[in-house]
Every structure is written in structure tokens, then in C-alpha cells.
Amino acid sequence: MNINYAGKRRFRSGLSLIEVLASIFVLAVGLLGVLSVIPYGMYQLKRAAIAEYGGNCGRAAKHIVKIRGWDDKIEDGNGNDTYRILDNFVGADQTGNFYKPQGAPGSEPSLNCGQPIFIDPLGVAAENGVEFFHFDDPDIDGDPGPAIYRTSLKDGGGALGKREAQTVFTWSEDLVYVRGEQNVRNQRGRTVLEDSAGFPSSKGDFSWFVTVQPRISPTYTGSGYADVPVSELSGLDFSVVVCYTRTPGDSDKERVFDINGFTRYLQGGEIVLTESPDLTGTRFVFLVATHASGRKTGQWYRFVPTAGNRLTLIGPPLDAGIPASAYQLVVIQGVVNVFDL
């Protein structure tokens, strides 16, 4: 007997061509989406690695400052009190800029406490002893003008050479290691960075220097700040500055800029520069203020670039009593972190 199932549905096996093409299209779009975010992911991984190694470098540098006792008070050769770091660095000259080590016997060493001090042996060595930062006009490179000096430490009687400066101020722990095929305990593995002989070799991408802001005693009654005795200091404020792939001594990347105007905020402010600096790879800038007394003070600020030659600074509020013309900005390319002691 033949029974006709009128309601029976017939099913086909397999996929139609349009379904196959649609599946391929969806997969292709998905793969393209994944591939498109890979560069961004690699960029973020690199930023994370720079932040991690930069933090390690900064903490190690802070230990170096403390272990070497740079902020300790000591007695100089003439029986006067000074600070170890002031006794160990070589000034821009011997006529009152920073420290005067050739003072007459029994005389007190003097320090130009009217401005911050950049202790930057790598920069000084790269510049062959030129101990100031260049200004925004490239035609006057080499003319210190109202200089913002940097200095080097002593190596015997003179400034640290490039090799000696690199041993202290270059971070050598930026090696990347790969485990061996067998994950043996305590196996160090091979380093990705090796010299021609196969020995581990650091790229030396991270380096550091120190800025010092002298604190003058509130009881100081001198007539100016060009030559303040060390005894009139109440202390020194240290900042360790960490750089990534910095090229010390490059006048195009280490310059001082004048300021045309600023807006004061509760935490920082917005400044207008005379020109737009190259801030590639830089996260912090150093703002110097010249007070009516002639004294200069400096402060590191994190910044956010805004339109054109404007920067928004994040940090202590700007001094409303100081005109814009009395501010200057020191830009050092590659500064990724600043640690205050």
C-alpha cells in the first residue's frame, strides 16, 4: 500500500555555493581584523616593556645615589661643610658657576644656588666638555646666554670620560633571554642580544642623569643668588631622570625654548612656546622659572601635546607672579620617567 506523506520535508546535504562564499568572506574579514590590531598590540607591548625597564632603571639609579651618598653632608679639604655631590662634580667653569674647588685655604666653597643643576656626565662627554643646553635658535648653538648648565662628575682631577660615564649612567640590564629547548631549572637560556663572540650584550637603550635643586635656608640674608655659601643651604632636592634611546649631545634634541604665554591651572598649566619642539619619545619636560630676585628654580612636568606649539603640563601649578618671558623649557628627547628622591 502506498502512503503519501504530504507533510514530509525533504532535506538536502552539504552547503550551497553562496553559503560557502559567505563563510569565506566572514573568515577573511575576521582574519583581517585580527591582523589589523597586531601592530597596535606590538606597540602596546613595546610601551609596556619600556615602562617596566625604565622603572627598573630609575629604582636602581636611586639606589646608586643613596649608596654613593651624593646627598650626604661631608667636610671638604678646607674643613668646611659641603655636600658630597657638590664636592665631586666639575663645574662649568671655576668663576662662580656651581662649585669652586680651588678656593683659598680656609675659604668656604661657593655654589650658584640661583639655578638647578643638571648632573649629566653622558651629555658632557658627548659634547666634548660643552656644559650647557642649546637654545631654540640653532644659529646661536654654543652661546650659553642666560645658560642652564649641566655638569659632569670628577674622574680624578677632570671630568668623567665617555667610557667611565657609560659604566655608571647607562642601564645594562635590558637583555632579553630565551629559554633552552629543555626547561631545565636554573637554566639561564641564551640571550637575544649577543656580540660577535656570542657573549651577552646590552643594547644600552636606557640611561639616566640627575637634576639637583638647591634649597636655600630661609635665614639667608645675602644680596643675591649668584654666589651662595653651602652653609646657607637647607638641603638638596634630587630627581633621577630616565631616558630611552637618548642621543646625548644632539643639539637638535636637547634644547631650551622660550615661552610666549601660559595659562595657570590647579595642577600645572598650559604654555605657549616660541616654536614647536620635537617631542618624539619624550614624556617629561623641565620648566625653569626665573624669579624677580634672580634665582632660578626648575621642575619636571609630564605633558600632553595640544594644538601647534602648546603644551599642557601636569604637575605643580605655575607661579602666577612670574611673567611668561621669565619661563624657559628644557627639552631632552627620550625622557620616559622621573623619580624624586
MIDO-829858 format. One record per atom (N, C-alpha, C, O): z negated, y, x negated; residue in three letters. Coordinates in steps of 0.05 Angstrom, whole numbers, plus 5000, padded with zeros to 4 digits. Each point is the difference from the previous one (the first is absolute). Example, Ala and Ser with C-alpha at 12.3 -4.5 7.8 and 13.67 -1.06 7.14 Angstrom:
% MIDO-829858
484448864736Ala/500050245018Ala/500050244982Ala/498750004979Ala/502750215028Ser/499950244984Ser/498650225015Ser/499650224990Ser/
This chain:
% MIDO-829858
500049764983Met/500050245017Met/500050254982Met/498350024982Met/503550165023Asn/500250244984Asn/498350225013Asn/500450075024Asn/497950044960Ile/498250225010Ile/500850254986Ile/500050014975Ile/500650195039Asn/500850264988Asn/497650184999Asn/499050105021Asn/500049954955Tyr/497750194996Tyr/501150284998Tyr/500750104978Tyr/499450035044Ala/501250275000Ala/498350194984Ala/501150194988Ala/496349775011Gly/498350194986Gly/499649944970Gly/498550144987Gly/502849665003Lys/499649934972Lys/501450204981Lys/502350075005Lys/496250034975Arg/501150204981Arg/501149854975Arg/498849814991Arg/503450294999Arg/501249884976Arg/499350174976Arg/500550245001Arg/498449644978Phe/499250144976Phe/501949944978Phe/500949774997Phe/499750444987Arg/501749954977Arg/498349994975Arg/497850124999Arg/503149754981Ser/498649984974Ser/501250194980Ser/502450065001Ser/495950054979Gly/500950184980Gly/500050295008Gly/499250075022Gly/501850104960Leu/500050295004Leu/502950105002Leu/501849894988Leu/498550315028Ser/502750125002Ser/500550184976Ser/498150074985Ser/504350005011Leu/500850174977Leu/498650275000Leu/499150104980Leu/500750015044Ile/498750265002Ile/497149994993Ile/498950194989Ile/499849595018Glu/497249964993Glu/499649974970Glu/498150114988Glu/503749754999Val/499949974971Val/500450264986Val/498550074982Val/503450085027Leu/500650264988Leu/497650205004Leu/499350154983Leu/499549835041Ala/497750185006Ala/497749924982Ala/498550184990Ala/501049565005Ser/497849924983Ser/500550094971Ser/498150094987Ser/504449885004Ile/500650094973Ile/499650304997Ile/498950104980Ile/501850055041Phe/499750294999Phe/497050074999Phe/499250184984Phe/499249695032Val/497150065000Val/498849934972Val/498450164990Val/502349614999Leu/499049934974Leu/500950204978Leu/498450074983Leu/504150015019Ala/501050194980Ala/498550275001Ala/499350114980Ala/500349985045Val/498550255003Val/497249974990Val/498950194987Val/499849585018Gly/497349964991Gly/499950004969Gly/498250114988Gly/503749755000Leu/500149994970Leu/500550274988Leu/498750084980Leu/503150075033Leu/500550284990Leu/497450175002Leu/499550164983Leu/499149805039Gly/497550155003Gly/497949934979Gly/498750174989Gly/501249575004Val/498149914979Val/500950124973Val/498350104985Val/504349885010Leu/501050104974Leu/499650304998Leu/499550104978Leu/500750045044Ser/499750294999Ser/497250094993Ser/499650224988Ser/498449625018Val/497250084994Val/499149904973Val/497850074991Val/503849764995Ile/499249904974Ile/499750234980Ile/497950004986Ile/504050185011Pro/499650224981Pro/497550165006Pro/498550084982Pro/500949985044Tyr/497650145007Tyr/497549844992Tyr/498150124991Tyr/502049625014Gly/497749834993Gly/499650004970Gly/497750024990Gly/504549974994Met/499750014971Met/498950264991Met/498450024981Met/502550205032Tyr/499050274993Tyr/496950015005Tyr/498650114984Tyr/500649795039Gln/497150005007Gln/498449834980Gln/497850074993Gln/503349704999Leu/498749834981Leu/499750144973Leu/497949994987Leu/504250165005Lys/499850154975Lys/497950225002Lys/498550044981Lys/501450105041Arg/498050215004Arg/497249884999Arg/498250124988Arg/501549645024Ala/497349875000Ala/499349924971Ala/497750034993Ala/504249874992Ala/499549924972Ala/499350254983Ala/498149994984Ala/503350235020Ile/499450244985Ile/497250105007Ile/498550084982Ile/500849915044Ala/497350095008Ala/497949824988Ala/497950104991Ala/502649645008Glu/498049814990Glu/499650044970Glu/497850044990Glu/504449964995Tyr/499850034971Tyr/499150294992Tyr/498550034981Tyr/502350175035Gly/499150274995Gly/497050025004Gly/498750144984Gly/500349735036Gly/497150005004Gly/498549864978Gly/497950094991Gly/503249685000Asn/498749864977Asn/500050174975Asn/498050014986Asn/504350135009Cys/500250174977Cys/497950235001Cys/498750064981Cys/501150065043Gly/498150235003Gly/497149914996Gly/498550144987Gly/500849635024Arg/497249914996Arg/499549934971Arg/497850054990Arg/504149824997Ala/499749944971Ala/499750264984Ala/498450014981Ala/503250195026Ala/499950254985Ala/497350145004Ala/499050124981Ala/499949875043Lys/497450115005Lys/497949864982Lys/498250134990Lys/502049615007His/498249864982His/500350094971His/498050034986His/504550025006Ile/500550094973Ile/498650274995Ile/498750044980Ile/501650145040Val/498750274997Val/497049974998Val/498750134983Val/500149695033Lys/497149964999Lys/499149864975Lys/498150084987Lys/503349705006Ile/499349854976Ile/500150164975Ile/498349994982Ile/503850185016Arg/500350174976Arg/498250245001Arg/499850164981Arg/498849885042Gly/498150225002Gly/501250274998Gly/498850184989Gly/503649865022Trp/501350264998Trp/498550225014Trp/500250234993Trp/498249695027Asp/498550215015Asp/497250024989Asp/498350145013Asp/501049744964Asp/497350024989Asp/499750264985Asp/501950094987Asp/495750015014Lys/499350234982Lys/499249894973Lys/498449824998Lys/502750304981Ile/499349924973Ile/499550244983Ile/500250235010Ile/499149734965Glu/499550224981Glu/502450014981Glu/500749804988Glu/500450435009Asp/502350034982Asp/499050024971Asp/497649984994Asp/504350054988Gly/499350014971Gly/498350244992Gly/498950004979Gly/501050205038Asn/498450244994Asn/497350005014Asn/498650205000Asn/500849575013Gly/497449995014Gly/500050125027Gly/497850045011Gly/504550015001Asn/500150125026Asn/500849785021Asn/501449814993Asn/497750235031Asp/500749815021Asp/502950055009Asp/500950225003Asp/500549555002Thr/502750015011Thr/500449755016Thr/498149845003Thr/504250125008Tyr/500749755014Tyr/501849844982Tyr/501750104986Tyr/498049635015Arg/501549834982Arg/503050055003Arg/501450004979Arg/499650025045Ile/502850045004Ile/501050264987Ile/502250024991Ile/496150195010Leu/500750254988Leu/499949994970Leu/501450164986Leu/497049665004Asp/499849974971Asp/502249834989Asp/500650004976Asp/500849855041Asn/502049814991Asn/502950095006Asn/501849864991Asn/498650355023Phe/502850075005Phe/501050234982Phe/498450154989Phe/504249865008Val/501250204983Val/501250225018Val/501649945018Val/497550304979Gly/500850225018Gly/502950094995Gly/501249924980Gly/499850245038Ala/502750104998Ala/500350184975Ala/502150004988Ala/495950145005Asp/499950134974Asp/497050044993Asp/498349905015Asp/501150244964Gln/497350034991Gln/499050285004Gln/498350094985Gln/502850055034Thr/499250295003Thr/498650055027Thr/500050235010Thr/498949575002Gly/498550045024Gly/500949835023Gly/498749985021Gly/503749904977Asn/500949835021Asn/498649734997Asn/500449854981Asn/497950095039Phe/498449765000Phe/497950014978Phe/498250175001Phe/501949654980Tyr/497849954982Tyr/500650114972Tyr/502349984991Tyr/495750144996Lys/500550114973Lys/498349844980Lys/497750064995Lys/503549724994Pro/498449834982Pro/499450134973Pro/498249904986Pro/503350315006Gln/499550124974Gln/498150245001Gln/500250184984Gln/498049825036Gly/498150225002Gly/498350024975Gly/499649804986Gly/499550445008Ala/498250044977Ala/497549825003Ala/499149965022Ala/499849954955Pro/497649835002Pro/497850145016Pro/499450234995Pro/499549625024Gly/497950115016Gly/501050145025Gly/498450065018Gly/504249994984Ser/501050135024Ser/500549805022Ser/500449764995Ser/499550335029Glu/500449825022Glu/502949975007Glu/501450205001Glu/499649555003Pro/502849975007Pro/500550135027Pro/498350005017Pro/504150094986Ser/500850145025Ser/502249855014Ser/501549854988Ser/498550185038Leu/501949875017Leu/501250205019Leu/498550175011Leu/504149824994Asn/501250175020Asn/499449885027Asn/501649845011Asn/496150225000Cys/499249895026Cys/501450145023Cys/499549945023Cys/502350244970Gly/501450145021Gly/502349845012Gly/501550115016Gly/498949644976Gln/502249855011Gln/499549704997Gln/498449924983Gln/502849925034Pro/499749714997Pro/501449904975Pro/501750134989Pro/497549645003Ile/501049884975Ile/501549745007Ile/498949825013Ile/503550154978Phe/501549755002Phe/499849854974Phe/501150094980Phe/497549695020Ile/499849834976Ile/502349805003Ile/499649795013Ile/502650264974Asp/502549855004Asp/501349934973Asp/502050114993Asp/496849704992Pro/501149934974Pro/502949905002Pro/501550054982Pro/499249805039Leu/502749905002Leu/502050225002Leu/502150004988Leu/497250205029Gly/501850235003Gly/500350174975Gly/502150094993Gly/495649954993Val/500150164975Val/501649854979Val/501650134986Val/498049615012Ala/501549844980Ala/503050005006Ala/501650034982Ala/499149955044Ala/502850005007Ala/501350274995Ala/502450014994Ala/496050205008Glu/501150274996Glu/499850094971Glu/500550234993Glu/498749594989Asn/499650064972Asn/498150234996Asn/500550194984Asn/497349805031Gly/497950204996Gly/500150245017Gly/498350174999Gly/503849855019Val/500150235018Val/498049965022Val/500349815016Val/497750364985Glu/497649945017Glu/499850185024Glu/497950125005Glu/504249915010Phe/499950155025Phe/502149895018Phe/501949874992Phe/497850195034Phe/502049915019Phe/502150225004Phe/499450244999Phe/503149685005His/502250195003His/499850145027His/498949905020His/502350334981Phe/500150155025Phe/502649955015Phe/501849884990Phe/498350235035Asp/502249935018Asp/502750114990Asp/502149895007Asp/497950314977Asp/502550114989Asp/500849844975Asp/498750034980Asp/503449805021Pro/500749844977Pro/500850164976Pro/500149904978Pro/500650365026Asp/500950164977Asp/497650084982Asp/500550094977Asp/497149885033Ile/497750084983Ile/498349764992Ile/497750034993Ile/503549735008Asp/498649774990Asp/499250054971Asp/501650094984Asp/495949865010Gly/499050054973Gly/498350254998Gly/498750054981Gly/501550125040Asp/498350245001Asp/497649955018Asp/500449975024Asp/497250024965Pro/497749935016Pro/499350205021Pro/498949925021Pro/501850334975Gly/499350205021Gly/497049995006Gly/498449964982Gly/500950075043Pro/497249965008Pro/499549705001Pro/499849885022Pro/499950004955Ala/500349714997Ala/497949845014Ala/497750085002Ala/503149685007Ile/498249795009Ile/500249794979Ile/502049854999Ile/496050134984Tyr/500249834976Tyr/499449715006Tyr/498549935019Tyr/502649904964Arg/499149724998Arg/499349964970Arg/501050144983Arg/497449665012Thr/499149964973Thr/499949704994Thr/500449835017Thr/499250114957Ser/499949724991Ser/497249954989Ser/498450184995Ser/501049565001Leu/497549924986Leu/500549994971Leu/502349994990Leu/495550004995Lys/500249994971Lys/500549714990Lys/499049815011Lys/502650174968Asp/500349764985Asp/499450084971Asp/501850074985Asp/495749905007Gly/499150124975Gly/500050305003Gly/498450105015Gly/503250044969Gly/500150295001Gly/502150115018Gly/499950245006Gly/502049595003Gly/502250115016Gly/500249885027Gly/498249845008Gly/503950225007Ala/500349905027Ala/500949714999Ala/501249904980Ala/498249955041Leu/500949735003Leu/503049984998Leu/501550165012Leu/499549654972Gly/502849945000Gly/500949855024Gly/498349915016Gly/504350054987Lys/501049875024Lys/499049715003Lys/499249925022Lys/500849934956Arg/499149725001Arg/497049995007Arg/499349835017Arg/499150334971Glu/497150005006Glu/499550085029Glu/498349895013Glu/503250324996Ala/499650095027Ala/500849785020Ala/498749975021Ala/503449884973Gln/500849805019Gln/498049775002Gln/499749885022Gln/498950064957Thr/498049785001Thr/497850065019Thr/498849825011Thr/500550444993Val/497850075017Val/501050085028Val/498849935020Val/503450224981Phe/500850135025Phe/502349865015Phe/501050115019Phe/499849664971Thr/502049845015Thr/498749755010Thr/498649864986Thr/501750095040Trp/498849765013Trp/501749764993Trp/502449995007Trp/496449814980Ser/501549774991Ser/499749755017Ser/500849784991Ser/497950255032Glu/499549765017Glu/501949985023Glu/499349895021Glu/503150214976Asp/501949985023Asp/501949764996Asp/502450035005Asp/496649744986Leu/501649774995Leu/500149835026Leu/498049985015Leu/504349894990Val/500349835023Val/500349714989Val/501849954984Val/496549885026Tyr/500049724990Tyr/501049815021Tyr/499750045024Tyr/501749744967Val/501049805017Val/498749734993Val/499849944976Val/499249925044Arg/498749744994Arg/502049804990Arg/502450025007Arg/496749794978Gly/501749784991Gly/500749825022Gly/499150035023Gly/502649774971Glu/500949815021Glu/497649845011Glu/499949955024Glu/498349984958Gln/497649865009Gln/497750205001Gln/499450134981Gln/499449895042Asn/497950205004Asn/497449904988Asn/498149925013Asn/501850094960Val/497749904986Val/497950225000Val/500650244996Val/496949685008Arg/497850195000Arg/499850154973Arg/500349884979Arg/499350385023Asn/499750174976Asn/502650034985Asn/500050114978Asn/502249805033Gln/502650044987Gln/500950295005Gln/500250095023Gln/500350054956Arg/500850285002Arg/502850045010Arg/500650205014Arg/501149614980Gly/502850035008Gly/501650184981Gly/498950094980Gly/503649955026Arg/501650174982Arg/500250285012Arg/499850035025Arg/500650164958Thr/500350285010Thr/502950065005Thr/501849924985Thr/498750245035Val/502750085006Val/501050204979Val/502450014994Val/495750144995Leu/500750204979Leu/499449894973Leu/497649984993Leu/504449964992Glu/499649894973Glu/501950144980Glu/502250095008Glu/496949934967Asp/501750124980Asp/501949784989Asp/500049785010Asp/501650294970Ser/502049824990Ser/498749754988Ser/501349794998Ser/496250234993Ala/498749774988Ala/498549835020Ala/498849804993Ala/501350285033Gly/498749855021Gly/497150075005Gly/498749875015Gly/500450354972Phe/497250085004Phe/499850185025Phe/501950155005Phe/495849845009Pro/499750175023Pro/500350304992Pro/498950084980Pro/502550075036Ser/500550284993Ser/499750175025Ser/501449955020Ser/496950244979Ser/499650185023Ser/502250215001Ser/501050094979Ser/499949985045Lys/501950225003Lys/498850274993Lys/501550184993Lys/495949845010Gly/498750264995Gly/500750215020Gly/500250234994Gly/500249685031Asp/500950195021Asp/497750195008Asp/500550225010Asp/497049704985Phe/497750165009Phe/498750134976Phe/499649884979Phe/499850385024Ser/498650144979Ser/498050195014Ser/500150035024Ser/498350114960Trp/498050175012Trp/499350234981Trp/500449984976Trp/498450235035Phe/498950214984Phe/497650115015Phe/499349905022Phe/499450304967Val/497550105011Val/500250305004Val/501150144982Val/498049975040Thr/499650285003Thr/497050065001Thr/498549855012Thr/500750374976Val/497250084999Val/499850295010Val/501450184992Val/496849865027Gln/499450265010Gln/497250084991Gln/498049895011Gln/501750304970Pro/497350084992Pro/498550145022Pro/501150165015Pro/496449784988Arg/498250135019Arg/498350204984Arg/498449924983Arg/501850335023Ile/498550214986Ile/497450045014Ile/499850015025Ile/498150024959Ser/497350045011Ser/499950255018Ser/501150204992Ser/497549795030Pro/499850245017Pro/498450224987Pro/500150235009Pro/498549714969Thr/498550214986Thr/501750144978Thr/499050174987Thr/503549755011Tyr/501750124979Tyr/500450305007Tyr/500850075022Tyr/498850094958Thr/500250295004Thr/502150134981Thr/499950244996Thr/501849594993Gly/502150114982Gly/501950185015Gly/500150015024Gly/501550144960Ser/501850195012Ser/502749885007Ser/501650135014Ser/499049634977Gly/502549875006Gly/499949714996Gly/497949894993Gly/504449985012Tyr/500149714998Tyr/501849904978Tyr/500749765000Tyr/500150414982Ala/501849924979Ala/498649844978Ala/501349854985Ala/496150195012Asp/498749884977Asp/497149955008Asp/498250154992Asp/501349645024Val/497349955010Val/498749784983Val/501249794996Val/496450264994Pro/498649804984Pro/499449755017Pro/499650015024Pro/500449764962Val/499549755013Val/497250005014Val/499749865020Val/498550284968Ser/497350015012Ser/500050125028Ser/498049975014Ser/504150184993Glu/500250125026Glu/501349825021Glu/500450085023Glu/500249674969Leu/501149815019Leu/497849845014Leu/498049924987Leu/502450045038Ser/498149825015Ser/501149725003Ser/498649835010Ser/503850124981Gly/501149745001Gly/503150004999Gly/501250224999Gly/500049555002Leu/502949975000Leu/500749815023Leu/498849805005Leu/503350285010Asp/501049835021Asp/502549864990Asp/502050134993Asp/498049605007Phe/502249844990Phe/501749895023Phe/498949935021Phe/503750064975Ser/501849865018Ser/501849824983Ser/501350104981Ser/498949655025Val/501849824987Val/502649995017Val/499949955024Val/502450104963Val/502550025013Val/501849774992Val/500649974976Val/500349875043Val/501649764995Val/502950065006Val/500650115021Val/501249824961Cys/502950055003Cys/501549735000Cys/499249814987Cys/503050195027Tyr/501849775000Tyr/502850084990Tyr/501250195011Tyr/499749684969Thr/502650064987Thr/500350294993Thr/502250125004Thr/495750004986Arg/500150274991Arg/501550024973Arg/499749824983Arg/501850395013Thr/501350054974Thr/498750254988Thr/500850225006Thr/497149744978Pro/498550234989Pro/501850184984Pro/501749914985Pro/497950355018Gly/501550194985Gly/502750085012Gly/501450174989Gly/499449715033Asp/502550075013Asp/499750275015Asp/498650015020Asp/502550204969Ser/499650275011Ser/501150035028Ser/499150185014Ser/502749654994Asp/501150025027Asp/498149875021Asp/500250055024Asp/497949794966Lys/498249855018Lys/497150084997Lys/498349895014Lys/501150294968Glu/497350094995Glu/500150304998Glu/500450114978Glu/499250035045Arg/500550295000Arg/497850145017Arg/498649875015Arg/501350394981Val/498250175015Val/501750185018Val/501950134991Val/497349895035Phe/501550155019Phe/498350235011Phe/497649965006Phe/503650274998Asp/498750225013Asp/500049965030Asp/501749855011Asp/496550295003Ile/499849975029Ile/500550275014Ile/498950214991Ile/502749795029Asn/500750255015Asn/498150065023Asn/499550235007Asn/499449565005Gly/498250045022Gly/498649745008Gly/500849794991Gly/497150245025Phe/498649765009Phe/498750055026Phe/499450235008Phe/500049555006Thr/498550015025Thr/497549824996Thr/500349774992Thr/497450345014Arg/497549864995Arg/499349825024Arg/500150105023Arg/499249654972Tyr/499149825020Tyr/497149924994Tyr/499050064979Tyr/499849795040Leu/497349914997Leu/499849814976Leu/498050004986Leu/504049835011Gln/500149814978Gln/502750034986Gln/501949865006Gln/498150334975Gly/502550054985Gly/501550245010Gly/498750215005Gly/503949764997Gly/501650235009Gly/502949944994Gly/500749804989Gly/501050395019Glu/502949984995Glu/500850224981Glu/499350235003Glu/502149704976Ile/500950194979Ile/503050025001Ile/501449815007Ile/499650434985Val/502950054997Val/500650054971Val/498950194988Val/502749645000Leu/500650024971Leu/502550184996Leu/501550055018Leu/498850044957Thr/502350164993Thr/502649845000Thr/502150115002Thr/497649634994Glu/502349825001Glu/499049725008Glu/497649955000Glu/504349875006Ser/499249735009Ser/499849824976Ser/502049954986Ser/495649955008Pro/499749824977Pro/500949725006Pro/500249925023Pro/500349934956Asp/500749715003Asp/497449855002Asp/498549984980Asp/500949915043Leu/497449865005Leu/500449705003Leu/498449865013Leu/503850034976Thr/500649725002Thr/497849834988Thr/499350054976Thr/499549775039Gly/498049824989Gly/497350134995Gly/498349884988Gly/501350375022Thr/497550144995Thr/498550035026Thr/501150065021Thr/496349894978Arg/498350025024Arg/497950214998Arg/498850085021Arg/500750034955Phe/497950204997Phe/501150224982Phe/501649964982Phe/497550295024Val/500750234984Val/497450154993Val/498049975013Val/502250204966Phe/497650144990Phe/500450305006Phe/501850124989Phe/496449995027Leu/500250285007Leu/497950164984Leu/497749945000Leu/503350274986Val/498350174983Val/499750275014Val/502050135007Val/495649974995Ala/499450265012Ala/498950184978Ala/498149934986Ala/502950325012Thr/499050204982Thr/498250195015Thr/501050155018Thr/496449864977His/498250165014His/500050294990His/501250054979His/497750135036Ala/500050294992Ala/498650044974Ala/500650184985Ala/497549645008Ser/498550034975Ser/501749914976Ser/499350054977Ser/503049825028Gly/501749904979Gly/499649704995Gly/501649884985Gly/496550015028Arg/499549714997Arg/502049845016Arg/500850095022Arg/500149684967Lys/501849835014Lys/498649745008Lys/498549884984Lys/501950035040Thr/499049745008Thr/502349835012Thr/501950115011Thr/497849634986Gly/502249825009Gly/498949785018Gly/497749924997Gly/504149995020Gln/499249785019Gln/502549835005Gln/502150105005Gln/497549634995Trp/502149825008Trp/500249985030Trp/497949995014Trp/504550014996Tyr/500549975029Tyr/502149795005Tyr/502049984986Tyr/497549865034Arg/502149835011Arg/501850195017Arg/499050195012Arg/503549754990Phe/501850185014Phe/501949855019Phe/500549764997Phe/500650405021Val/502049905019Val/502350204998Val/499650235008Val/502849694983Pro/502350194999Pro/500750085029Pro/500249845018Pro/500350424985Thr/501050105026Thr/502850124995Thr/501449904983Thr/499350305031Ala/502850104998Ala/500450154974Ala/498350174992Ala/503949784995Gly/500850154977Gly/498050004977Gly/499349794990Gly/499850455002Asn/498250024978Asn/497150035009Asn/498450134987Asn/500949765036Arg/497350015010Arg/498649734996Arg/501249795002Arg/496250224992Leu/498449764997Leu/497450045016Leu/498850215000Leu/500449585015Thr/497550005013Thr/498049854982Thr/500449774994Thr/497550364998Leu/498049894981Leu/497749895016Leu/499050135019Leu/500049644973Ile/497849865013Ile/497650004981Ile/500249874979Ile/497750275027Gly/497750014983Gly/498250245007Gly/500050085023Gly/498550024958Pro/498350235005Pro/501650245010Pro/502350034992Pro/496650145026Pro/501550235010Pro/500650204978Pro/498550034981Pro/503850105021Leu/500850214981Leu/498250245004Leu/499050055021Leu/500650104957Asp/498350235000Asp/501550245013Asp/502050094988Asp/497150005035Ala/501350225014Ala/499850264984Ala/501750185005Ala/496449844977Gly/499750254985Gly/501850024976Gly/500050204986Gly/501649605008Ile/501850004977Ile/502950035010Ile/500849845017Ile/500750354974Pro/502750045009Pro/501849774991Pro/499449864981Pro/502950115033Ala/501949794993Ala/501050024971Ala/500449804987Ala/499950455004Ser/501050044973Ser/498149914978Ser/500849974977Ser/496749985031Ala/498049904981Ala/499849704999Ala/498349894986Ala/503449985029Tyr/500049705000Tyr/502549914984Tyr/502150125000Tyr/497549654987Gln/502249864987Gln/499749705004Gln/497849905003Gln/504549964998Leu/500049725005Leu/501049854976Leu/502350054991Leu/496149764999Val/500949824978Val/501049745013Val/498649865014Val/504050084980Val/501249755011Val/500649824976Val/501450074982Val/497449695020Ile/500549794980Ile/501149765015Ile/498749885016Ile/503850064978Gln/501349795016Gln/498849734993Gln/499549934977Gln/499949925044Gly/499049734997Gly/497049975005Gly/499049784997Gly/499650435011Val/497149985005Val/499749855027Val/500850105021Val/497949664978Val/499749845024Val/497149995009Val/499549925023Val/498650164961Asn/497249995009Asn/498350184982Asn/500650044977Asn/497250065034Val/498150174986Val/497249905007Val/499349965023Val/499149994956Phe/497349905004Phe/498150214988Phe/500150074976Phe/498050035040Asp/498050184990Asp/497649844990Asp/499249805012Asp/499650294965Leu/497749864990Leu/497550115013Leu/497849914994Leu/
